[in-house]
Amino acid sequence: MFRDNLIQLRKMHKLTQEDIAEKVGVSRQAVAKWESGDSIPDIDRCRMIADLFNVTLDDLVNYNPENTEGLLPPPKGRYLFGIVTIGEKGQIVIPAKARKIFSLQPGEKLVVLGDESQGLALMKADGFLSLADRIRSDFKND
């Protein structure tokens, strides 16, 4: 997975093997070996590469594009949890990893937001309502 992610990220950022080598302090041949799978960089170089592409170290090393329709690893702090299917009544199952990262518990309420040009978004109801209260308060004070 590392080699495939490195190749895809390098191409997406329109960098050459030489560009990567220069940025992480190795030879172009070392980068070529990483991309061919003949070797892998040490952890410090992996961290430098992850920072270069603004992805997490875990995604650089473990991200499997087969689980996400071939998409590249997302930027740090952003997630691609996979694809869900909408049921007959409009229900979806939020993937376990998303529930864990965002501490979503059974029975918790979510707000569904929509923008015709951007799509849908889910947000914890308590966070959204707290934000709405602050905005209302700010308008009252003006």
C-alpha positions in Angstrom: 0.0 0.0 0.0 2.8 2.4 0.8 4.4 2.2 -2.6 1.0 2.7 -4.4 0.1 5.6 -2.1 3.5 7.3 -2.7 3.2 6.9 -6.5 -0.4 8.3 -6.6 0.3 11.2 -4.2 3.5 12.1 -6.1 1.7 12.1 -9.4 -1.3 14.0 -8.0 1.1 16.7 -6.7 2.9 16.7 -10.1 6.3 15.9 -8.5 9.1 13.8 -9.9 11.0 11.2 -8.0 13.9 13.7 -8.0 11.6 16.3 -6.4 10.7 13.9 -3.6 14.3 12.9 -3.1 15.4 16.5 -2.7 12.6 17.3 -0.2 13.3 14.3 2.1 17.1 14.2 1.7 17.7 11.0 -0.2 18.7 10.0 -3.8 16.3 9.6 -6.6 17.3 6.0 -6.7 16.0 5.5 -3.2 12.6 7.0 -4.1 12.6 4.7 -7.2 13.2 1.7 -4.9 10.4 2.7 -2.6 8.0 3.0 -5.6 9.1 -0.4 -7.0 8.6 -2.0 -3.6 12.2 -3.0 -3.4 12.6 -1.1 -0.1 10.8 1.2 2.3 11.9 4.4 4.0 12.6 4.6 7.7 10.0 6.0 10.0 11.5 9.5 9.9 11.4 9.7 6.1 7.9 8.3 6.1 6.9 11.1 8.4 8.6 13.7 6.1 6.8 12.2 3.1 3.4 12.3 5.0 4.0 16.0 5.9 5.0 16.8 2.3 1.6 15.5 1.1 -0.3 16.7 4.1 -1.6 13.2 4.9 -1.4 11.2 8.1 1.5 8.8 8.5 -1.1 6.0 9.0 -2.8 6.9 5.7 0.5 7.1 3.8 1.4 3.6 5.0 -1.9 1.8 5.3 -4.5 3.6 3.2 -6.2 1.1 0.9 -7.8 2.8 -2.2 -9.7 -0.3 -3.0 -12.0 0.4 0.0 -12.7 3.9 -1.3 -13.4 3.6 -5.0 -9.7 4.3 -5.8 -9.6 7.7 -4.2 -6.3 9.0 -2.7 -5.6 9.4 1.0 -7.4 12.5 2.4 -5.6 15.5 3.9 -4.8 15.4 7.6 -7.9 15.9 9.7 -10.2 14.9 6.9 -11.7 11.5 6.5 -13.1 9.2 3.8 -14.9 6.5 5.6 -16.1 4.6 2.6 -19.4 4.4 0.8 -22.7 3.7 2.4 -26.0 2.7 0.9 -29.3 4.6 1.5 -32.0 2.3 2.7 -35.6 2.4 1.5 -36.6 4.9 4.3 -33.5 7.1 3.8 -31.4 5.5 6.6 -27.7 5.1 6.4 -25.2 3.3 8.6 -22.4 5.5 9.8 -19.2 3.4 9.5 -17.7 2.2 12.8 -14.4 4.2 12.3 -16.4 7.4 11.9 -18.5 6.7 15.0 -15.3 6.0 17.0 -13.4 9.1 15.8 -16.3 11.4 16.4 -17.5 9.6 19.6 -21.0 9.0 18.2 -23.2 7.0 20.5 -26.5 5.1 19.9 -29.4 7.5 20.3 -27.3 10.6 19.8 -28.9 13.3 17.6 -27.4 14.6 14.4 -28.3 17.6 12.3 -28.4 17.0 8.5 -27.2 20.0 6.6 -27.4 20.5 2.9 -26.1 22.7 0.1 -27.2 22.0 -3.4 -23.7 22.7 -4.8 -21.7 21.1 -1.9 -23.8 18.1 -0.8 -24.9 16.9 2.6 -23.1 17.1 6.0 -23.8 15.6 9.4 -23.1 17.4 12.6 -23.7 16.5 16.3 -26.9 18.3 17.3 -25.6 19.6 20.6 -22.6 21.3 18.8 -24.7 22.7 16.1 -27.3 24.1 18.6 -24.6 25.6 20.8 -23.2 27.4 17.7 -26.6 28.6 16.8 -27.2 29.9 20.3 -23.9 31.9 20.2 -24.8 33.4 16.8 -28.2 34.4 18.1 -26.6 35.9 21.2 -24.1 37.9 19.1 -26.9 39.3 17.0 -28.9 40.3 20.0 -25.9 42.2 21.5 -25.4 44.2 18.3 
